[in-house]
Amino acid sequence: MTGLEIGRDPDAFEVFYREHIEKVQRFVARRVADPHLAADLTAEVFLAAIDSADSYRSGRGTPTGWLYGVAHNVVSAERRRKARELRANQRISGRRLLTADDVTRLEERIDAEAWARDLLPAMDELPPGERAVLELVALDGLSPQDAARALGIRPATARVRLHRARTRLQTRLQPDLAPAVDRITIPEVTS
Amino acid sequence: MKTFEDELLAELRAVVSEREVAPRRSFVRRHRVAVGLAACATLAVAGTVTAAVVGGERTTSPAYSVTEGPDGKVTITIYNGEDGEGIERRLAQAGVTAEVTEVPVNQSCVRTPEGIGFDGYWSSTDNWDGHQAHGHSWTLKPADFVDATLLIETRSYGDRRGVVSEFGFVKTGSFGPCSATE
């Protein structure tokens, strides 16, 4: 698969979409509890993937890892702006496509990922760069190397950020978040 | 009955189909340092030779330093956000197109359009080693910025002890100016 194909060939895009739609929905559900916003963000992730497909290079990681990087950008952008601004600029309104059955199904998926959203408050005080690596590793199960590729940074940088994030969580942890943070699994970081 | 996933696929296929028949977009990009980049074509050649001799030498600005290493990499250290234009000019000489914006504390840049690309990640450093006055350093490869603009957001606090910066690499699409918002 080349990025150029999914950006310009509908059939190639459909193969890519079918392979990744559930992964993207789970990625979003680990971060967003509102099914309508989740639908908007899912649409936005694939639109961003289409727009940036030309820049994909197979030598820089798997398509799935690349898509996680795109999804991270979209969700991070959402955190920085108000939801209505997202909707005002959207070319496809995901929520408009939802039926009542879809909402029920999305809510079930969102409930299944509640463990991940419980961890997010513990990460609020982390610098964005550290948080990005930690999220991809601890919430999405990427290896530090795959997280580095998804974020376009060097593996050594990802390992350093992961190490710092772990240290910060241990030293600045709010007591009520301790049980949630105890569930974070972070691979051992070696320099 | 079609599901959300089916409906979304249909709409996305339509988007891709439109791109299939449309001519390739001519991306509009802000080049605040376009003049500097043009001049840089000559400087880059000279810089390659010079850097081998003076690599590691630090510029004298109290706000930042930019060092071009013999390996072609550029290290930028920002001590505070007081000279954004100076940073842009110096990075342009080193082959990196940059846009520096000082953003009020507790506010974020919103850009419409955003210009999200593969390398559109955001990263930041902070006082991880306990010495804010030492500034924050990043090492970059100018070759990564042939089609990209480095966005630097600085937030300087009242006591000027340091600066928190966010970097983003926008490789595709156009992006709008920074609109600071809470």
Chai-1 contact restraints between the chains, C-beta under 6 A:
chainA,res_idxA,chainB,res_idxB,connection_type,confidence,min_distance_angstrom,max_distance_angstrom,comment,restraint_id
A,R8,B,R19,contact,1.0,0.0,6.0,A-B,restraint_1
A,R8,B,E20,contact,1.0,0.0,6.0,A-B,restraint_2
A,P10,B,R13,contact,1.0,0.0,6.0,A-B,restraint_3
A,P10,B,V16,contact,1.0,0.0,6.0,A-B,restraint_4
A,P10,B,S17,contact,1.0,0.0,6.0,A-B,restraint_5
A,F13,B,V16,contact,1.0,0.0,6.0,A-B,restraint_6
A,Y17,B,L9,contact,1.0,0.0,6.0,A-B,restraint_7
A,I21,B,E5,contact,1.0,0.0,6.0,A-B,restraint_8
A,A43,B,L8,contact,1.0,0.0,6.0,A-B,restraint_9
A,F46,B,L12,contact,1.0,0.0,6.0,A-B,restraint_10
A,A48,B,I116,contact,1.0,0.0,6.0,A-B,restraint_11
A,I50,B,V15,contact,1.0,0.0,6.0,A-B,restraint_12
A,I50,B,V16,contact,1.0,0.0,6.0,A-B,restraint_13
A,D51,B,G173,contact,1.0,0.0,6.0,A-B,restraint_14
A,S52,B,G117,contact,1.0,0.0,6.0,A-B,restraint_15
A,S52,B,F118,contact,1.0,0.0,6.0,A-B,restraint_16
A,S52,B,T172,contact,1.0,0.0,6.0,A-B,restraint_17
A,S55,B,G117,contact,1.0,0.0,6.0,A-B,restraint_18
A,S55,B,F118,contact,1.0,0.0,6.0,A-B,restraint_19
A,S55,B,K171,contact,1.0,0.0,6.0,A-B,restraint_20
A,S55,B,T172,contact,1.0,0.0,6.0,A-B,restraint_21
A,N73,B,I116,contact,1.0,0.0,6.0,A-B,restraint_22
A,N73,B,G120,contact,1.0,0.0,6.0,A-B,restraint_23
A,R80,B,S108,contact,1.0,0.0,6.0,A-B,restraint_24
A,R81,B,V110,contact,1.0,0.0,6.0,A-B,restraint_25
A,I92,B,E11,contact,1.0,0.0,6.0,A-B,restraint_26
A,L97,B,F4,contact,1.0,0.0,6.0,A-B,restraint_27
A,L97,B,E7,contact,1.0,0.0,6.0,A-B,restraint_28
A,L97,B,L8,contact,1.0,0.0,6.0,A-B,restraint_29
A,L98,B,F4,contact,1.0,0.0,6.0,A-B,restraint_30
A,D102,B,F4,contact,1.0,0.0,6.0,A-B,restraint_31
A,P127,B,S124,contact,1.0,0.0,6.0,A-B,restraint_32
A,P127,B,D126,contact,1.0,0.0,6.0,A-B,restraint_33
A,P128,B,W122,contact,1.0,0.0,6.0,A-B,restraint_34
A,P128,B,S124,contact,1.0,0.0,6.0,A-B,restraint_35
A,G129,B,S123,contact,1.0,0.0,6.0,A-B,restraint_36
A,G129,B,S124,contact,1.0,0.0,6.0,A-B,restraint_37
A,L151,B,Y121,contact,1.0,0.0,6.0,A-B,restraint_38
A,G152,B,D119,contact,1.0,0.0,6.0,A-B,restraint_39
A,G152,B,Y121,contact,1.0,0.0,6.0,A-B,restraint_40
A,R164,B,W128,contact,1.0,0.0,6.0,A-B,restraint_41
